[in-house]
Structures are given as C-alpha cells and as structure tokens.
Amino acid sequence: MHLSHLGIADFRSYPTAEVDLGPGVSVLLGRNGQGKTNLVEAAGYVATLSSHRVAQDAPLVRAGSSGSAIVRATVVREGRESLVELEIVPGRANKARLNRSPVPRQRDVLGTLRTVLFAPEDLALVKGDPSERRRFLDDLLVARQPRWAAVRADYDKALRQRGALLKQASHLWRDPSRRRGGGSSSRLAPGESLEEARAGALSTLAVFDDQLAQIGGALLYARLRLLRDLRPYLDQAYRTLSDSDTSAEATYRSSLADGLPAAGAVAAGEVPPREELTAAILASIEAVRGQEQERGVCLVGPHRDDVLLSLGELPAKGYASHGESWSLALSLRLAGFHLLRHDLGTDPVLVLDDVFAELDSGRRERLADLVADCEQVLVTAAVAEDVPERLLGADGQVFDVVLGSITAREGAEPGTGEP
C-alpha cells in the first residue's frame, strides 16, 4: 500500500497543493512553519478521519477560505488505485467520496488508506493523560478492523446519553443538607413524590446501564485482544531501537470495581469472553451506583481505563528519561506498524514527522534500519543533516517545502504546489 498522489485545497496554510509520491522513502525538507507537517497531517486525516494535532476540524480549514477544506488521496494497493476525496466542513457533517462516488457515511472510506504516524506529540503516549493511551489503542483498533469505528461512535453516544441522565437526575439523590435552590422537590412533576421520581429515574437508567455495558464489553474485549497481540512487537521494537536488554511492557488497567475478570490470565495473554466482560461492567456500575448518582457522572467503563507502560520493573511515567520516553513512544508506533503488516499482509504507510531531530545518532541509524524495508515512508525534517544518509539515498524522493511551495529535487519526479 502506498500513496501515489496527495492533493489539498484550503487545508491549513495551503490554498492548494499537489504532490506525486511513490514507494520508498519520501523526505519533505523545510524550516519550521513552512508546511511540511500540514502535508502529512492531510495524509493521516484520510486514513483516520482525524488530526494528530488537534481535536476539532476547524483549525484544519485555511483562514480566509470559503469555510471548507478538501483533501484528495490516490492510494495504490496490489496494483489497484483508489481515490478518496474528503470535504471538511467544521460545524456540519463532512462529506466523502470513494472513487468519485459519494458514500453514505464518512467512515465508509476507512481502511482504503492505512497509516502509522509518529510525531512529537506522541511523547504524550508515555508522559500524558490516560486519554492519550486510550486513543492510541482505539485508533489502532480501527486501523486493524475499520468496523470498530462504529462501535466507538456507539459507545460515545451511549456514554453521553447516560451521563446526561445522571447529571439531570443527580438532584434526586443528593443529601438534603447539600441541596440548593429549593432542593429536589422543586424539580418534581406535579403530584409526583420523591420516591416515585427516583424509581422512574432508576428504571430509565437501567436501560442505559445495559446499553453501556453491552457496547463497553465489546470495546474492552477488542482492546484486550489488541494489546495481547501488540506486546511482543512493542518489546522487540524497544530493545532494537534502544540497543538494550531492557524490556518494554504494556498492561491494561481497568476501571472495573474488582479489576478485570481473571486478571492473572489477562496478564498472561488470555482474554475473557465478551459476555464475561459485559457482566463485569454491569456489576461494577452497580457497585458505584451511589457515587454516580451523587456526582452525576459515569465512573465505570472503557472511557475510564488506562494502559500502564513500563520499562523493566519500573513504570515509564515518572521514571523513564526523556530519551527512554521518546524511544518507548516510537516503539509503540512501530509495534502498531508491524502488527498491521502481519494482519493485513501489506504495509501501512509509515509517517515519521520531525522524529530524527530528537534522536541521538545511534537511535537514528537503528530507526533507519527498522524502516528500510517498509513499502512507503514519509519523513519530515528541518534539515537534511537530521535524516540518515541511507534514507536520503534510498529509492524515493526528496522535496523542498518553502512557504507552501513543494519542489522535487533533481532525480525525482516533481510534485507541484502553489503558495
């Protein structure tokens, strides 16, 4: 799998740009602020329908434009071309076309292009909040099997609905001494007693409990299977990249009241049946019901889980050095790449955004060795000296990016761009 063409209009800093790519290593060179990362961000958006830099779509649309951005990508897999066209319209439903035909839902294009992207923001995988690690797992899950995008969307919807109900009804369970504004009685329906209101809220809540547990159990099951399959690739990538015997491990940390069912078996690589996980979520919801009712928030489920990363016997967060953290974050992405390669029978596109500048010379060369056999690698760097010579000399292309102008160096097929 590789990108043969990428076109954008009113995306980030670009009024318009077109660049032809091919298999091998393509290096985008240019000082900071020239638009290199914007290009690989567009490629990543085609693969994931999201940006690795921002949570919302609005910053992706060029200031002063008509209000929407266009991204087009031609993807070659096993000799066949597919064209993905996306229109990004902040505040409205984005539009998507596959091979020039509209698709019912934007997520129907997922799987046409698969990328694994490493960027400086990925240091948050090690040092950041649990949400960063959850997103890593879920994004890789969708890249592995695009149908999980619908499951994620369904879970987020169920979570919002249940959270809104808890927040709306939390006044019914609050301690009378802590109530304000007339207490719960001021919010009851005419002729309704507090006991009747609580019973009605509990009945409605039970429906959302079951929905959240069913979808959450499926998502938890998929995450555990993914992590089980990812672990050996993570350890191998870290040992190779760091040139050490230190092991790298990723362990799932659940929000369930009593932990994961058969936690010892999970640690050994076994995954409980989906039905068992669903039942465990329901039991945990019941165990914290009083707290949820009092606080008005959902306290149990995949949205509260984390992944514990460790090097040797110590947790990486708080103990790993800056260099170790960089190597571990990069190893997570490389592990994802090799897992997808194994599952799909073809390479996803590997994107290394401003990576080499943060690595010492030894890690640079070892990373170059690790990616040398990838079908397509997109590299961004401020200067050529940051990129190992073997990548600059590999079959592929080198582009200079200056204020939105993309120029292929001599010996490569040129891409063109207009500032």
Secondary structure, DSSP 4 states (H G I P E B T S, - for coil): -EEEEEEEEEETTEEEEEEE--SEEEEEE--TTSSHHHHHHHHHHHHHSS-SS-SSSGGGBPTTSSS-EEEEEEEEETTEEEEEEEEE-TTS--EEEETTEE-SSGGGGTTSS-EEEE-GGGGHHHHS-HHHHHHHHHHHHHHH-TTHHHHHHHHHHHHHHHHHHHHHHGGGTS-GGG--TT-GGGGSPTT--HHHHHHHHHHHHHHHHHHHHHHHHHHHHHHHHHHHHHHHHHHHHHHHHHTSS--EEEEEE--STT-STTHHHHHTT----HHHHHHHHHHHHHHTHHHHHHHTS--SSGGG-EEEEEETTEESTTTS-HHHHHHHHHHHHHHHHHHHHHHHSSPPEEEEES-GGGS-HHHHHHHHHHHTT-SEEEEEESSGGGS-HHHHTSSEEEEEEETTEEEEPTTS---EEE-
